[in-house]
Amino acid sequence: MRMLVVGSVAFDDIQTPFGVKKNVLGGAASHFSIAASPLIEPKIIAVIGHDFPQKYIKYLSDFGIDTSGIEKSPDKTFHWSGFYEHDMAVAHTRSTELGAFASFEPKLTEEDKQRQVLFLANIDPVIQYKVLKQMKNVQLVGLDSMNFWIESKKKDVWKVIKEADIIFLNDVEVRMLAGEASLIKAAKVIQKHGPDVVIVKKGEHGVMAVSHGEIFVSPAYPTEKVIDPTGAGDTFAGGCMSYLVANTQPGKKITNDVLRRAVSWGSAVASFAVEGFSTTGVAKATKKAIEGRVAVLKKLSAF
């Protein structure tokens, strides 16, 4: 099954205790798709500006990603600037320039509308819903969002959630959305609105997956080399979703066994992402290397 990924392709300016990088490749769709590429061939729907270099398009294409859905705008490319202090779990935003993304209206071909798997990366929930309503044969819908949209467009976020099968949020966002202090309670509140699976990302403390009747907790891979956590959540989602797609028959329910393995796969892929600036870390995540880290995670969490 080929997956459609709708999200941002952007520039990032990143400062961490390990250095400064400017105008590097960023955006949720970029991180997600590269993470998914060892198992599947995703297609990106996004918008870039006149200032976006062709070398980045080629870079994405070299992973087997279909970039034909990335349209070019006369405006500037979406640009995020931020920094991390020694607590690498918190990103401090300096500036966000939407540029071409401010007027983004995703254009889907007839072939796109027939795709069976859709991932709606972290963008305006109004745009997410518009895309969703164009899909004619979708079997599996994954969704990501963030605190900004939950605070500013909560009704629209809930509207999209009702149509999703699996949702990826961090612990702060889950509590904020559901209005519950307990993560378990909060996840169950979200489930009542539609998704079968709620994935709670907890950074260096791992991941919790809540499905109907089961809770699974995966530790984070114990990497000592945290250089840049930007996009790690998107990378996790890309790894997890690609594993689900590669190991589930179209139209069939995701089993708890496959979900557990998908979460562990996503955690392993995300561990590569933090080991380099931009996408340089996850770019080194071959299938064999990921399998090696999944084996380590299995040993860590079995007793």
N, C-alpha and C positions, 0 to 999 in steps of 0.2 A: 504494500500500500504506500502511495506517495502522499506526503504530508504538505499541506499549505500552511505557511507561517506568516502571519500578518503582524508587523511591528515596526520598530525603528532601526534604521541603519544610520549611524551618526559619527560625529567626531567627539572625542573625549580629550580633555586636558586633565591629567591625573598627577597628584603629588602624594607620595607616601614617604615614610621614613627611609625608603630605599632609592628614592630618586624622583625626577620630574619628567613627564612625557607630555608632549603637546601634539594636538591634531592626529591622535592615533585612532584606529578603527574602534568604534563603539556601537552602542545600540543593542536593544534586547534581541532583535531578530538575528543580528550577526552572531552574538554569543550563543544563542540557542541553536542556530543552524549548524555552526561548526561542531558543537557538542553532539548533535544528532548524526553527523555525517559518517562516523564509522559504521553505523548500522543501516541507515536509510539515506535517500536523496531528497531532502526537503526543497520546496520552492518558496522563495521569499517574495512577499508583497510589501513594498515599502516605497518611500520617496527620498530622493537625494537632491542636493542643490547643484548649481552650475560649478561650484568650487570642489566637488567631490572627485578625487583622482581615479582614473581608469584602473590604476594598479590595484586598488582595493576591490574593485569588481572582479578583476582577474583572480585575485587572492581567494575570494569567496568561491568562484567557479572552480578553482583548482581542488577544492574539497568535494567536488561533485554536486555542489549546490546550484539549483536552477535560479539564475539571477534575472531572467527575462521579465519578471514582474516588478523589478525595481525601476520606477519611472523617474525621469529627470525634470526638475523644476528650475525656472529662472531665478528663484530665490536662493538663499544660502542654505547649506546643510544644517540640520539640527545639531546643536553644539552644547555639550555639558562640560562644566568645569567644576572640579571638586578636589578635596584633599582628605587624607586620613592621618590621624595621629597614631600613637602607639597602640591604642585600642582600635584595631583594624576592623572591628565589627561595625563601626559607625562611619558613614560617609558624610562629610560636611560639604554642602553645595555652595560654590562661589557664585555660579551663574548658570542659567538655563536659557538658551536662545533657540526657540522653536524653529525659526526660519521656515523652510518649505513645509515642515510638519504641521504648522498652524492651520493650513488649508488643505490638509491631506484628505483626499476622498479615494479610498482604494478601488482600483479598477480590476474586476475579475473577468477573465475570459470564460467562455462556456465550459471549457475543459476544467478550469479552476472550480467552477460551481458544482461540478460532478465529483470532486475529490471526496474521499471517504473520511479523511482525518484532517482536522483543523486545529491549529494552535493560535490562540489570540494572545499575543505577547502584551506587555504592559503599555497600553496606549489608552486614549480617551474611550470610556465605555460606550459612548454614543457611536463611535466609529466601529467598535467591536460588534455592537448589535447590528449595525447596518450590514457588515460583512456576513454575519451569521444568517441573516434573513435572505441572503442571496444564495446560500448553499442549498443544493437540491437533493443530495444523496449522502449527507454526512453521517457517519456512524460513531465517531468519537471526537468529542470537543474538549480540548484542554484550554485553560484560562489562567492568566496571571493578571494581577492588578497591584496597586500600591496605596499607601496612606493618603497621598495627594488626592486621588480620585475618590477614595472612601470618604474623605472629609468634604470634598467639593461637589461630588455627584453620586451620593450614596444610592439614591433611587435607581439611577441608571446602572450602577454596579450590580444591584440586586436583580435587575431586569435581565442582564447577561448571565448572571450566575444560574438563573432558573433553566437556562438552555445548556449549561455545561455539564460534562460528565466527570471531569476531574479539575480541581482548582488548586493552584499553587500560591500560597501566601506565607509571609513570615509571621512569627508569633505575635508581634505587635499589631500587625494588620488583621489577624484573625480575631484578636480580642476587641479591637476597634470596631470591626464590622459587625460582630455578633453582640457586642455590649456585655460580654461575660469575662470574668477574671480567669476562670478555669479554661485551659486550652481544650480539654476534652469536651466540656459543655459547649464552648464556643464552636468547635468543629461540628458538633451534633446539631447546633442551631443552623449552621450554614448548610449542612446536609439536608435538612428539612425543606430547604428552598430548591433542591434539585440535584446537586452533584452526588454521585455515588461515592466519590473519594475526595477527601480534603487532605492535602499535603501541607504540613506546617514546617517551614524551614526555620531552623534555629542556629544557623551559622556554624561556629566551631563546636556547638553542642549537638550537632546532628540534625536528624529529620524525624518527624512523626507522621505516619500515614494512618488516617482514620477512614476505614471503610465500614459498610454496614456489618456489624457483628464482630469486628476485629480492629485492634490497634497494633501497629507495628512501629517500633522505634529502631532507627539505624544510627550508629555513631558516625561522626565525621571521620574521614581518613586522617590519621595523625601525622600530618605534614609539618615539618619544622620550617619550611621555606615559604613563608607567606610574604609575597612581594606586593601584590595588588589584588584585592578582593572584588574589584569592579566587575560586574557581570557574572559573579559566581552563582547567584540564584538563577539567572537565565540559563547558565550552563548546566546546572543541576536539572532544571526542567527539560532541557534539550536531551540530556542523557536518559532521563526517566521516561519521557514520552517516546523516544525512539525505540527503547527497549520494549515498551508496551506494544507499539505498532509492529515491531519485528517478531513478537512472540504471541500475538493474539490474532485469531482469524477474524476477518471482517464481520461485524454484526454480532460477534460472540461476546459474552460478558467477561470482563477482566477477572481472573481468579485471584484469590489472596496470595497464592504461591507466586504467580507471575508478578503481582504488585510488589511483593517483598523484594524479589530479585531486581525489579526495575528501580526501586528506591535505592538499593545498594549500588546498582550500576550508576545511577545519577550522582550519588555521593562520591563514587570513585572518579567519575569524569570531572566533577567540580573541584576535586583536590588538585587536579592539574592546572585548572584555571587560575588559582591564586598564586601559582609558582612563577608567574611572569606578568609583565605589563600587558594591558589590552588583551588580545587573543593569543599572544605568543605561548602562553602556558598550555592552554587547551589544544593548540595546534599540534602539540607533541603527543597527544593522547591517542595512540594507536589502539586497535582492538585488543591486541595481546597485552599491552601495558595496562589497559583498563581491567582486563581479566585478572591480572596479577594483584591489583589493588582491591578488587572485589574479594579475592581469596583472603587477603589480610583482614578486611572488614568482617568476613565470616568468622575468622578465628577470634577477633576481638569481641564479638557479640554472642558466641556460643558457649554454653557451659552446661 
